[in-house]
Amino acid sequence: MKQYGTPAQHTSRPDENTTDLLLERLATHPDIPIFERADEAGNYTPMSLADFLDEVRAVAKGLIASGVGVGDVVAILSRTRYEWALMDWSIWWAGGVSVPIYESSSPSQIQWIASQSEARFIVVEATRHREDVESVRGELPALEKIGVLEDGIIEELIERGKDVSDETLEEHRTARNLDDIATIIFTSGTTGRPKGALLSHGNFVDTTRSAVTLLGQQVLPPGSRLLMFLPMAHVFARLITVLAAAWPVTTAFTPDTKNLLPDLAAFKPTFLLAVPRVFEKVYNSAEAKAIAGGRGKIFTAASQTAIDYSQALGSGKVPLTLRAKHAVFDKLVYGKLRDAMGGKVQWAVSGGAPLGARLAHFFRGIGVTVLEGYGLTETTAPVGVNLPWNVKPGTVGPPLPGSTVKIADDGEILVKGVMVFQGYHNNPEATAEALQDGWFHTGDLGHLDEDGNLTITGRSKEVLITAGGKNVSPNQLEDQLRAHPLVSQCVVIGDQKPFVAAILTLDAEMLPTWLKNNGIEELSLTEAAQDPRIRTELQNIVDSANRTVSQAESIRKFEVIDTDFTEENGYLTPSLKLKRNVVVQDMSELIEKIYSGAKPAQ
């Protein structure tokens, strides 16, 4: 199949904007708390939608009193927290345009985003962020004010806005419509400078309504609970936070994933939003603990039973013997895993990278259905997502209502619909390249099945062409290698080379447990990278990954390094995507060593 579209299931008024989503919820579900906020002891207190709207309006008045006009840009630089959402909605209520900046951004990255977006105001989380902004302020001629959350900017804005009338606020709020820009989100920038994607109020309103009309009652019934821990600067977290605020869901925020397990236990979410790495860590940690406790064989059997059970659910018939085995393991294993996620999680959405059919089946088999989705910054996050009543692990489901996916002759995925952005800010050349005849050219490769379910096979710009002329998509191999507890990151190489190879990094967190479980003495990362026993295990997982591709695409040699690819050292984007070109450039000597040695065994 070359093209598949899903008809729209709602109609929005042209004069609406994102703020109308909250007013709609107030009219339909005023009694379900919109947020719960944790105190220092970890106790959660509900916040009503009416109280939140009062605070949003008060902060919006403060922004107006500070000089924020309709269409003015206010940047937000902070970790994920309640105040992030408060500022976002307040900026929209004041008629402004919000621009997220990752809190881990360097001063040069801050300068680029703030200058390109012509931000007049920046709200940052802490003093260190203000200092970073101040260090480049001379290169930000449009910037007028910097506010610091931890220094009380919220309270200051509320005080400042007391003389702004309700009528003035309403004029600002209603001055924006579906076609107006709501936010400029700068792409993570795996290559070159980040580009500012122009996302309209219509993108947020219609994408939200499309998603909740399709999935809301089943996946997020009224009273559902969401714990948000992904960076709010990322479009995926941002859209889901807006969706949860528009729909009768209660959301809590946690800025530090190191506290994720205690936060899950305290808040007890029913729904999770995560990237595949989180699900891989949950599985690998559970497996490692089981092995350490002498229950490795039980976990292996339980894991396979969960996968078999999920596959049987997909076929529409679960044999009685399998149902009985599943019930036993539910008490022994699955219940404990669900408890580790808070005990109430039934649904999760995974995006950002392929999850893999095995993990998808495993989690559905233990009672947590992970709906894998696909999207980009330029599509306001989701293009499609697996349907709860027709989960097809390995696919990302059909396109959302109001959108169409088409596969070009070269395999590239093209998208048209309610979620597609308006273009790149002040970059007509990039816009013309990305948007052609109404279709957004994603740069990703994939195919559609007979039901319109999309499968992602790679990125067109990352396809390697070996010296023998073989096209190789590195993502498929990399995703499989990263699923092993020993592997943190990897990059598959081979462009214009005689064969495919890989550079692997070790997972410092999982290494000690793996060593102990395998009867190996404690090793440092440097020692482990050179240890023959580690290399033998890595060779096994490389061999396993190779069995999923042709011989010409298989990894023939690999090297292990004792440092990791991280956001801090510039090898990963803030959304944890690999900066392939940077890695290849910096690892040129190692790559030369790989290809200058003896030919790999045939």
C-alpha positions as CSV (number, residue, x, y, z in Angstrom):
1,M,0.0,0.0,0.0
2,K,1.3,3.4,-1.0
3,Q,-1.2,5.8,0.8
4,Y,-3.6,5.6,3.7
5,G,-5.7,8.3,5.3
6,T,-8.0,8.5,8.3
7,P,-11.0,10.8,8.0
8,A,-11.3,13.7,10.5
9,Q,-13.7,13.0,13.4
10,H,-14.3,16.6,14.6
11,T,-14.5,20.2,13.4
12,S,-12.9,23.1,15.2
13,R,-14.0,26.7,14.8
14,P,-11.5,28.9,12.9
15,D,-11.6,31.5,15.8
16,E,-10.5,29.0,18.5
17,N,-7.0,28.6,20.0
18,T,-5.4,26.3,22.6
19,T,-6.9,28.2,25.5
20,D,-10.3,27.1,24.4
21,L,-9.3,23.5,25.2
22,L,-9.1,24.4,28.9
23,L,-12.4,26.4,28.9
24,E,-14.0,23.4,27.2
25,R,-12.8,21.1,30.0
26,L,-14.0,23.5,32.6
27,A,-17.5,23.3,31.1
28,T,-17.5,19.5,30.8
29,H,-15.4,18.1,33.6
30,P,-14.9,20.8,36.3
31,D,-14.5,18.4,39.2
32,I,-11.5,16.3,38.1
33,P,-8.2,17.9,39.3
34,I,-6.0,19.1,36.5
35,F,-2.8,18.7,38.4
36,E,-1.4,17.2,41.6
37,R,1.6,18.9,43.1
38,A,4.2,17.2,45.4
39,D,5.6,18.8,48.5
40,E,9.1,18.2,49.8
41,A,8.0,15.1,51.6
42,G,6.6,13.6,48.3
43,N,2.9,14.1,49.3
44,Y,0.6,15.1,46.4
45,T,-2.1,17.8,46.7
46,P,-4.8,18.1,44.0
47,M,-5.3,21.3,42.1
48,S,-8.7,22.1,40.6
49,L,-9.0,23.4,37.1
50,A,-10.7,26.5,38.4
51,D,-7.8,27.3,40.7
52,F,-5.3,26.7,37.9
53,L,-7.2,29.0,35.5
54,D,-7.2,31.7,38.2
55,E,-3.4,31.4,38.4
56,V,-3.0,31.3,34.6
57,R,-5.0,34.5,34.2
58,A,-3.1,36.2,37.0
59,V,0.3,35.3,35.5
60,A,-1.0,36.3,32.0
61,K,-2.0,39.7,33.3
62,G,1.5,40.1,34.7
63,L,3.0,39.3,31.3
64,I,0.8,41.9,29.7
65,A,1.7,44.4,32.3
66,S,5.4,43.6,31.6
67,G,4.9,44.5,27.9
68,V,4.1,41.1,26.3
69,G,1.9,41.9,23.3
70,V,-0.1,39.7,21.0
71,G,2.4,37.6,19.0
72,D,5.4,38.4,21.2
73,V,7.8,35.6,22.0
74,V,8.5,34.4,25.5
75,A,11.1,31.6,25.9
76,I,10.9,29.0,28.7
77,L,14.1,27.4,29.9
78,S,13.5,24.9,32.7
79,R,13.3,21.3,33.8
80,T,9.9,19.5,33.7
81,R,7.8,21.0,36.5
82,Y,4.4,22.5,37.2
83,E,5.6,26.0,36.6
84,W,6.6,25.1,33.0
85,A,3.0,24.2,32.2
86,L,1.8,27.3,34.1
87,M,4.0,29.6,32.0
88,D,3.1,27.9,28.8
89,W,-0.7,28.4,29.3
90,S,-0.2,31.9,30.7
91,I,1.8,33.0,27.6
92,W,-1.0,31.7,25.3
93,W,-3.6,33.4,27.5
94,A,-1.7,36.7,27.0
95,G,-1.7,36.1,23.2
96,G,2.0,35.3,23.1
97,V,4.2,32.7,21.5
98,S,6.1,30.3,23.7
99,V,9.5,29.0,22.7
100,P,11.0,26.1,24.7
101,I,14.7,25.8,25.4
102,Y,16.2,22.6,26.9
103,E,17.5,23.4,30.4
104,S,20.7,21.5,29.5
105,S,21.4,23.9,26.6
106,S,24.8,25.6,26.4
107,P,25.0,29.4,26.2
108,S,25.6,29.2,22.4
109,Q,22.5,27.1,22.0
110,I,20.5,29.5,24.1
111,Q,21.8,32.4,22.0
112,W,20.8,30.7,18.8
113,I,17.2,29.9,19.8
114,A,16.5,33.1,21.6
115,S,18.0,35.3,18.7
116,Q,16.4,33.3,15.9
117,S,13.0,33.4,17.6
118,E,13.5,37.1,18.6
119,A,12.5,36.4,22.2
120,R,11.6,39.5,24.1
121,F,11.3,37.7,27.4
122,I,12.9,34.6,28.9
123,V,11.7,32.7,32.0
124,V,14.4,30.4,33.4
125,E,14.4,27.9,36.3
126,A,17.4,28.8,38.3
127,T,20.3,31.3,38.8
128,R,22.7,29.2,36.7
129,H,20.3,29.5,33.8
130,R,20.0,33.2,34.2
131,E,23.8,33.4,34.2
132,D,24.0,31.4,31.0
133,V,21.5,33.8,29.3
134,E,23.3,36.9,30.7
135,S,26.6,35.6,29.2
136,V,25.1,35.9,25.7
137,R,22.8,38.8,26.3
138,G,24.9,41.1,24.2
139,E,24.0,38.9,21.2
140,L,20.2,39.1,21.9
141,P,19.1,42.6,20.9
142,A,15.4,41.8,21.2
143,L,15.7,40.5,24.8
144,E,14.2,42.8,27.4
145,K,13.6,40.8,30.6
146,I,14.8,37.6,32.3
147,G,12.7,36.0,35.0
148,V,13.8,33.3,37.4
149,L,11.3,30.8,38.7
150,E,13.3,30.0,41.8
151,D,13.6,33.7,42.5
152,G,9.9,34.2,42.6
153,I,9.1,35.5,39.1
154,I,5.6,33.9,39.2
155,E,4.7,35.8,42.3
156,E,6.2,39.0,40.8
157,L,4.1,38.6,37.7
158,I,0.9,38.1,39.6
159,E,1.6,41.2,41.7
160,R,2.5,43.2,38.6
161,G,-0.7,42.3,36.7
162,K,-3.2,43.3,39.4
163,D,-4.2,46.4,37.5
164,V,-4.8,44.7,34.2
165,S,-8.5,44.3,33.6
166,D,-10.3,41.1,32.7
167,E,-11.5,42.8,29.5
168,T,-7.9,43.5,28.4
169,L,-6.9,39.9,29.2
170,E,-9.8,38.6,27.1
171,E,-8.8,40.8,24.2
172,H,-5.3,39.3,24.3
173,R,-6.6,35.7,24.7
174,T,-9.0,35.9,21.8
175,A,-6.6,37.7,19.5
176,R,-5.1,34.4,18.3
177,N,-6.9,31.9,16.2
178,L,-6.2,28.4,14.7
179,D,-3.9,29.7,12.0
180,D,-1.7,31.8,14.3
181,I,1.6,30.5,15.7
182,A,1.4,29.0,19.2
183,T,5.0,28.0,19.6
184,I,8.3,27.7,17.8
185,I,10.1,24.5,18.7
186,F,13.6,24.2,17.5
187,T,14.6,20.8,16.2
188,S,17.1,18.8,18.2
189,G,19.7,19.3,15.5
190,T,21.4,16.0,14.8
191,T,23.0,17.8,11.9
192,G,23.6,21.5,11.5
193,R,21.9,24.3,13.4
194,P,18.4,23.6,14.9
195,K,15.6,24.9,12.8
196,G,12.5,26.6,14.3
197,A,9.3,24.6,13.5
198,L,6.3,26.9,13.4
199,L,3.4,25.1,15.1
200,S,0.0,26.8,15.1
201,H,-2.8,26.8,17.6
202,G,-4.6,24.7,15.1
203,N,-1.9,22.1,15.2
204,F,-2.3,21.7,18.9
205,V,-6.1,22.0,19.0
206,D,-6.8,19.6,16.1
207,T,-4.1,17.1,17.0
208,T,-5.3,17.0,20.6
209,R,-9.0,16.6,19.6
210,S,-8.0,14.0,17.0
211,A,-6.1,11.9,19.6
212,V,-8.7,12.1,22.3
213,T,-11.7,11.5,20.0
214,L,-9.9,8.3,18.8
215,L,-8.3,7.1,22.0
216,G,-9.5,9.1,25.0
217,Q,-12.3,7.0,26.4
218,Q,-10.3,3.8,26.2
219,V,-6.7,4.8,27.0
220,L,-7.4,8.0,29.1
221,P,-10.9,7.6,30.6
222,P,-12.0,10.5,32.9
223,G,-9.9,10.5,36.1
224,S,-6.8,9.0,34.5
225,R,-3.4,9.9,36.0
226,L,-0.3,10.9,34.1
227,L,3.2,11.3,35.6
228,M,5.2,13.5,33.2
229,F,9.0,13.1,33.5
230,L,10.2,13.7,29.9
231,P,11.6,17.1,29.0
232,M,8.8,19.6,28.4
233,A,11.0,21.3,25.8
234,H,10.4,18.2,23.6
235,V,7.3,18.3,21.4
236,F,6.2,14.7,22.5
237,A,6.0,15.7,26.2
238,R,4.5,19.1,25.3
239,L,1.7,17.8,23.2
240,I,0.7,15.1,25.7
241,T,0.7,17.6,28.5
242,V,-1.6,19.9,26.5
243,L,-3.8,16.9,25.7
244,A,-4.0,15.8,29.4
245,A,-4.9,19.3,30.4
246,A,-7.6,19.5,27.7
247,W,-9.0,16.1,28.6
248,P,-10.2,15.1,32.2
249,V,-6.7,13.8,33.3
250,T,-4.8,14.6,36.4
251,T,-1.1,15.2,35.7
252,A,1.9,15.4,38.1
253,F,5.5,16.4,37.2
254,T,8.9,15.1,38.2
255,P,12.1,16.7,36.9
256,D,14.5,14.1,37.9
257,T,14.3,10.5,36.6
258,K,16.6,9.4,39.3
259,N,13.5,9.6,41.6
260,L,11.2,8.0,39.1
261,L,10.5,4.8,40.9
262,P,9.5,6.5,44.2
263,D,7.5,9.1,42.3
264,L,5.6,6.3,40.5
265,A,4.9,4.6,43.8
266,A,3.6,7.8,45.4
267,F,1.5,9.1,42.5
268,K,0.3,5.8,41.0
269,P,-0.2,6.9,37.4
270,T,-2.6,5.0,35.1
271,F,-0.8,6.2,32.0
272,L,2.9,6.6,31.1
273,L,4.6,8.5,28.3
274,A,8.2,7.3,27.7
275,V,10.9,6.7,25.2
276,P,12.0,3.1,24.4
277,R,15.1,3.4,26.6
278,V,12.9,3.6,29.7
279,F,11.1,0.4,28.9
280,E,14.4,-1.3,28.0
281,K,15.8,-0.2,31.4
282,V,12.7,-1.6,33.3
283,Y,13.0,-4.9,31.5
284,N,16.8,-5.2,31.9
285,S,16.8,-4.2,35.5
286,A,14.0,-6.7,36.4
287,E,15.9,-9.5,34.5
288,A,19.2,-8.6,36.3
289,K,17.6,-8.6,39.7
290,A,15.9,-11.9,39.0
291,I,19.3,-13.5,38.0
292,A,21.0,-12.0,41.0
293,G,18.3,-13.5,43.3
294,G,18.7,-16.9,41.7
295,R,15.4,-16.6,39.8
296,G,16.8,-16.1,36.4
297,K,15.1,-19.2,34.9
298,I,11.7,-18.2,36.4
299,F,12.1,-14.7,34.8
300,T,13.0,-16.2,31.5
301,A,10.0,-18.5,31.5
302,A,7.7,-15.6,32.7
303,S,9.1,-13.3,30.0
304,Q,8.4,-15.9,27.2
305,T,5.0,-16.6,28.6
306,A,4.1,-12.9,28.6
307,I,5.2,-12.6,24.9
308,D,3.3,-15.7,24.0
309,Y,0.2,-14.4,25.8
310,S,0.4,-11.1,23.9
311,Q,0.8,-12.8,20.6
312,A,-2.1,-15.1,21.4
313,L,-4.2,-12.0,22.3
314,G,-3.3,-10.6,18.8
315,S,-4.5,-13.8,17.1
316,G,-7.8,-13.6,19.0
317,K,-7.5,-16.9,20.9
318,V,-5.5,-17.7,24.1
319,P,-5.2,-21.4,24.8
320,L,-6.3,-22.6,28.3
321,T,-2.8,-23.9,29.2
322,L,-1.2,-20.6,28.3
323,R,-3.9,-18.7,30.3
324,A,-3.1,-20.9,33.3
325,K,0.7,-20.3,33.0
326,H,0.1,-16.6,32.6
327,A,-2.0,-16.5,35.8
328,V,0.7,-18.2,37.8
329,F,3.4,-15.8,36.5
330,D,1.1,-12.8,37.2
331,K,1.3,-13.6,40.9
332,L,5.0,-14.5,40.9
333,V,6.5,-11.9,38.5
334,Y,4.1,-9.6,36.6
335,G,2.4,-8.1,39.6
336,K,5.7,-7.0,41.1
337,L,6.7,-5.3,37.8
338,R,3.4,-3.4,37.7
339,D,4.0,-2.5,41.4
340,A,7.4,-1.0,40.4
341,M,5.5,1.3,38.0
342,G,3.1,2.4,40.7
343,G,0.6,-0.5,40.5
344,K,-2.0,1.2,38.4
345,V,-0.4,1.6,34.9
346,Q,-2.5,0.0,32.2
347,W,-1.5,2.0,29.2
348,A,1.7,3.7,27.9
349,V,2.8,5.4,24.8
350,S,6.3,5.0,23.5
351,G,7.9,7.3,20.9
352,G,11.1,8.8,19.7
353,A,12.6,5.5,18.5
354,P,11.5,2.0,17.6
355,L,10.4,0.0,20.7
356,G,10.8,-3.5,19.1
357,A,8.1,-6.1,18.8
358,R,9.6,-8.3,21.6
359,L,9.4,-5.6,24.3
360,A,5.9,-4.5,23.1
361,H,4.6,-8.0,23.5
362,F,6.3,-8.4,26.8
363,F,4.7,-5.4,28.4
364,R,1.3,-6.1,27.0
365,G,1.7,-9.6,28.3
366,I,2.3,-8.3,31.9
367,G,-0.7,-6.0,31.7
368,V,0.8,-2.8,30.5
369,T,-0.1,-2.2,26.9
370,V,2.5,0.0,25.2
371,L,1.1,1.9,22.2
372,E,4.0,2.7,19.9
373,G,3.7,5.9,18.1
374,Y,5.6,7.9,15.5
375,G,6.0,11.6,14.8
376,L,8.4,14.5,14.6
377,T,8.7,18.1,15.9
378,E,7.2,19.2,12.5
379,T,4.1,17.0,13.1
380,T,3.3,18.3,16.6
381,A,4.5,14.9,17.8
382,P,2.1,12.2,16.6
383,V,1.6,11.1,13.0
384,G,0.1,7.8,14.0
385,V,-0.2,5.5,17.0
386,N,-1.2,1.9,17.6
387,L,-4.9,1.4,18.2
388,P,-5.7,-0.3,21.5
389,W,-8.2,-2.6,19.9
390,N,-5.8,-3.6,17.1
391,V,-2.3,-3.4,18.5
392,K,0.3,-4.5,16.0
393,P,3.7,-4.6,17.7
394,G,6.5,-3.5,15.3
395,T,4.2,-0.9,13.7
396,V,3.3,2.6,14.8
397,G,-0.3,2.2,13.8
398,P,-2.4,4.1,11.2
399,P,-2.4,7.9,10.8
400,L,-4.4,9.9,13.3
401,P,-7.9,11.2,12.2
402,G,-7.6,14.1,9.8
403,S,-4.3,13.0,8.3
404,T,-2.8,10.9,5.5
405,V,0.5,9.1,5.1
406,K,2.0,8.4,1.7
407,I,5.1,6.3,0.8
408,A,7.1,7.9,-2.0
409,D,8.8,5.8,-4.7
410,D,12.1,5.9,-2.8
411,G,10.4,4.7,0.4
412,E,10.3,8.1,2.1
413,I,7.3,8.8,4.4
414,L,5.2,11.8,3.5
415,V,2.5,13.3,5.7
416,K,-0.4,15.6,5.2
417,G,-2.9,16.6,7.8
418,V,-3.9,18.5,11.0
419,M,-0.6,18.0,12.7
420,V,1.8,19.2,10.0
421,F,3.6,22.5,10.8
422,Q,3.5,25.7,8.8
423,G,7.2,25.8,8.0
424,Y,10.6,26.8,9.5
425,H,10.9,30.2,11.1
426,N,12.8,32.6,8.8
427,N,14.0,29.7,6.7
428,P,12.2,29.6,3.3
429,E,14.7,27.3,1.7
430,A,14.3,24.6,4.3
431,T,10.6,25.1,4.3
432,A,10.4,24.7,0.5
433,E,12.4,21.5,0.8
434,A,10.3,20.0,3.6
435,L,6.8,21.0,2.4
436,Q,6.1,20.1,-1.3
437,D,2.6,20.2,-2.7
438,G,1.1,20.1,0.8
439,W,3.1,17.0,1.8
440,F,5.7,17.1,4.6
441,H,8.8,15.1,3.6
442,T,9.8,13.4,6.9
443,G,13.2,12.1,5.8
444,D,12.2,8.7,7.4
445,L,11.7,5.5,5.5
446,G,8.8,3.1,5.9
447,H,6.0,1.1,4.5
448,L,2.2,0.6,5.0
449,D,0.4,-2.7,5.5
450,E,-3.1,-3.5,4.2
451,D,-4.7,-1.9,7.3
452,G,-2.8,1.4,7.0
453,N,-0.4,0.5,9.8
454,L,3.0,2.2,9.3
455,T,6.3,0.5,9.9
456,I,9.5,2.7,10.2
457,T,12.5,1.2,8.6
458,G,15.1,4.0,8.9
459,R,16.1,7.6,8.0
460,S,16.8,8.4,4.4
461,K,19.6,10.8,5.4
462,E,21.2,8.1,7.6
463,V,21.2,5.3,5.1
464,L,24.7,4.0,4.6
465,I,25.9,3.0,1.1
466,T,28.8,0.6,1.3
467,A,31.6,0.5,-1.2
468,G,29.8,-2.5,-2.8
469,G,26.7,-0.3,-3.3
470,K,24.5,-1.9,-0.6
471,N,22.1,0.4,1.1
472,V,22.1,-0.2,4.9
473,S,19.7,1.4,7.4
474,P,21.7,1.5,10.7
475,N,18.8,2.2,13.0
476,Q,17.5,-1.4,12.9
477,L,20.8,-2.9,14.0
478,E,21.4,-0.1,16.6
479,D,18.0,-0.5,18.2
480,Q,18.6,-4.2,18.7
481,L,22.1,-3.8,20.2
482,R,20.9,-1.1,22.6
483,A,18.3,-3.5,24.0
484,H,21.0,-5.6,25.7
485,P,21.8,-4.5,29.3
486,L,25.5,-4.3,28.6
487,V,25.1,-1.8,25.7
488,S,24.4,1.9,26.4
489,Q,24.8,3.4,22.9
490,C,26.1,2.4,19.6
491,V,26.7,3.7,16.1
492,V,26.7,1.5,13.0
493,I,29.2,2.7,10.3
494,G,30.1,1.7,6.8
495,D,29.3,4.5,4.4
496,Q,31.6,4.1,1.4
497,K,33.5,1.3,3.3
498,P,34.0,-2.3,2.3
499,F,31.8,-3.7,5.1
500,V,29.5,-2.6,8.0
501,A,31.0,-2.2,11.4
502,A,29.9,-0.7,14.8
503,I,31.2,1.2,17.8
504,L,29.7,0.2,21.1
505,T,29.6,1.9,24.5
506,L,29.0,0.1,27.8
507,D,26.1,0.8,30.2
508,A,27.9,1.9,33.4
509,E,24.7,1.5,35.5
510,M,24.0,-2.1,34.4
511,L,27.6,-3.3,34.1
512,P,28.3,-4.2,37.8
513,T,25.1,-6.3,38.1
514,W,25.8,-8.1,34.8
515,L,29.3,-8.9,35.9
516,K,28.1,-10.2,39.3
517,N,25.4,-12.3,37.6
518,N,28.0,-13.8,35.3
519,G,30.5,-14.6,38.0
520,I,33.0,-12.0,36.8
521,E,35.0,-9.9,39.2
522,E,34.4,-6.2,39.4
523,L,35.8,-4.3,36.4
524,S,36.1,-0.6,35.5
525,L,34.6,0.6,32.2
526,T,38.1,0.7,30.7
527,E,38.9,-2.8,31.9
528,A,35.5,-4.1,30.7
529,A,35.9,-2.6,27.3
530,Q,39.0,-4.7,26.8
531,D,37.9,-7.8,28.6
532,P,37.6,-10.9,26.3
533,R,34.6,-12.2,28.2
534,I,32.7,-8.9,27.6
535,R,33.7,-9.0,24.0
536,T,32.4,-12.6,23.7
537,E,29.0,-11.5,25.0
538,L,29.0,-8.5,22.7
539,Q,29.8,-10.7,19.8
540,N,26.9,-12.9,20.7
541,I,24.4,-10.0,20.6
542,V,26.0,-8.7,17.4
543,D,25.5,-12.1,15.9
544,S,21.9,-12.1,17.1
545,A,21.3,-8.7,15.5
546,N,23.0,-9.8,12.3
547,R,20.5,-12.7,11.9
548,T,17.8,-10.1,11.2
549,V,19.5,-8.6,8.1
550,S,21.2,-9.9,5.0
551,Q,24.9,-10.8,5.0
552,A,25.9,-7.6,3.2
553,E,24.1,-5.6,5.9
554,S,25.6,-7.5,8.8
555,I,28.1,-6.0,11.3
556,R,31.5,-7.7,10.5
557,K,33.7,-5.9,13.1
558,F,33.0,-3.9,16.2
559,E,35.0,-1.8,18.7
560,V,34.2,-1.1,22.3
561,I,35.1,2.3,23.9
562,D,35.2,3.2,27.6
563,T,33.3,6.5,27.3
564,D,29.6,6.9,26.5
565,F,27.7,9.0,24.0
566,T,25.8,11.6,26.1
567,E,24.1,14.9,25.7
568,E,26.9,16.4,27.9
569,N,29.7,15.5,25.5
570,G,27.8,16.5,22.5
571,Y,27.1,13.1,20.9
572,L,23.3,13.0,21.7
573,T,20.6,15.6,21.3
574,P,18.5,16.6,24.3
575,S,15.9,14.1,23.0
576,L,18.6,11.4,23.1
577,K,19.0,11.0,19.3
578,L,22.5,10.2,18.1
579,K,24.5,12.9,16.4
580,R,25.8,10.5,13.9
581,N,28.0,13.0,12.0
582,V,29.6,14.3,15.1
583,V,30.4,10.7,16.3
584,V,31.8,9.7,13.0
585,Q,33.9,12.9,12.8
586,D,35.3,12.6,16.3
587,M,35.9,8.8,16.1
588,S,37.7,9.1,12.7
589,E,40.9,7.5,14.0
590,L,39.1,4.6,15.6
591,I,37.1,4.1,12.4
592,E,40.3,4.2,10.3
593,K,41.7,1.5,12.6
594,I,38.6,-0.7,12.1
595,Y,39.0,-0.5,8.3
596,S,42.8,-0.6,8.1
597,G,43.2,-3.9,9.8
598,A,42.7,-7.4,8.5
599,K,39.6,-8.2,6.5
600,P,36.8,-9.6,8.6
601,A,36.0,-13.3,8.5
602,Q,33.5,-14.2,5.8
